[in-house]
Every structure is written in structure tokens, then in C-alpha cells.
Amino acid sequence: MPTTKIARSERLPGRFEDLVRVLAPQAIMDDVQYEDTVEMIDRLMGSGRLTKGQELYMETLVQLVQAYESRHYSVDTGDLSGVDALRHLLGENGMNASDLGRLLGVHASMGSKILKGERSLTVAHLRRLAERFGVQAELFME
């Protein structure tokens, strides 16, 4: 059960101060607070164009959620190679080696060579992959 003070169907306030009255940004201590915060982020993201106050409020909530997730839901990627991470992300996005080549702006066959470890990723490739998949470029480094 959400603890926010505004019905889901009501329009969210535009000012940061008014949003704080609906759901005060604070350190997330349990799954209920986490779910309420994620629900508010979802509402903001689905509401269309945001005011400056809404943008600041949402960014604050996102940082709180990221901190909670890193403490409670972190995934150990220590034994995951950069190529393994790349393969996983490609699979999750329905992409193959040829798609990788096109994404990187190289010949489609180069994607296969990268996935086999026959070719290395350049700095430009790392940046493009990080941007495309919304991750840190370091994930793809071995």
C-alpha cells in the first residue's frame, strides 16, 4: 500500500516543495519505502514534460533508489568479462554480432570478431556501447 498522500490519478505538483509534501525524499530503509519511491519516479516519468522542480525532485529520488539498490541488490560482476557482459546485453536487446558491428560503425563481420576476442574494442566503441546500453564503459573492459 503506497504511503504517498496523493491519489494515483491526480496530477502531480510542479514545484519541488509541493512534491516533498507528497513524498519526502529521505534515505530508503526498507522495501516499502523503496516501492513508494520507485512508484513516484514512474509517475513522474510517465507524466510527460517535467517542470524544473519535478526534474530536480525526480533526480533526487533516483539517487536515493540507486543508493538503496547498490546496498541491497548489487550484483557481483567480478568474474564477468567485458565480452561476457557485452554478449549478455546483446542477447537482452535481441541483437546479434552483425548488429554489434553496425552499432559500432564497423563492418558487420567485425562484431563477430569482437565477440570471439579476436578484435579489441576501441575507446570510441566503449563510449558508444555505454551510451547505447546505459551502463559504465568500464563494464566492457577486461
Secondary structure as UniProt FT lines:
FT   TURN            8..9
FT   HELIX           16..22
FT   HELIX           31..46
FT   HELIX           52..72
FT   TURN            78..79
FT   HELIX           82..92
FT   TURN            93..94
FT   HELIX           97..104
FT   HELIX           108..115
FT   TURN            116..117
FT   HELIX           123..133
FT   HELIX           137..140
//
